[in-house]
Amino acid sequence: GYRVIPESQPSQSDNPQPGHRPWYCNSDPEPAAVGISRIWVFGQQRRTGVASKLLDAVRQWFQYGSYIEKSQVAFSDPTGDGKMFASKYTGMTDFLVYKYG
């Protein structure tokens, strides 16, 4: 995956490359344990913890005998709402994405 460069910290030294969305990612790849292609929750059920519980289950059960840290989860080119969710879920503004370019 590639780290999203937080909007408040764009830097020439990070070698950002534009993606399909209006943000940039670091050009240095980092390992990710699992990639989330899509996650969708019915509009009326959003912000109730459903998506977080789904990802918690993936992190717990994806690889038998180990627990995946939130920092090792990569998201595929998230929408604006997806970016907000990924930031909130991982607790990081520089979460991992894959297939961004």
SULPEBEL-V789121 format. One line per field, one symbol per residue. ss: DSSP state (h for helix, s for strand, l for the rest). phi: phi as a letter, one per 20 degrees, with the letter a starting at -180 (. if undefined). A space follows every 50 residues. Layout:
ss = ???
phi = ???
//
This chain:
ss = lsssslhhhllhhhllsslllllssllllllllsssllllllhhhllllh hhhhhhhhhhhllllllllhhhsssslllhhhhhhhhhhhlllllsssll l
phi = .cffeggecfcffelfcfdfdebccfeefcfcebddfbbccggfdfmdnf ffffffffffdfcgncdefgfeeddekffgfffffgfffemcedfeccle d
//
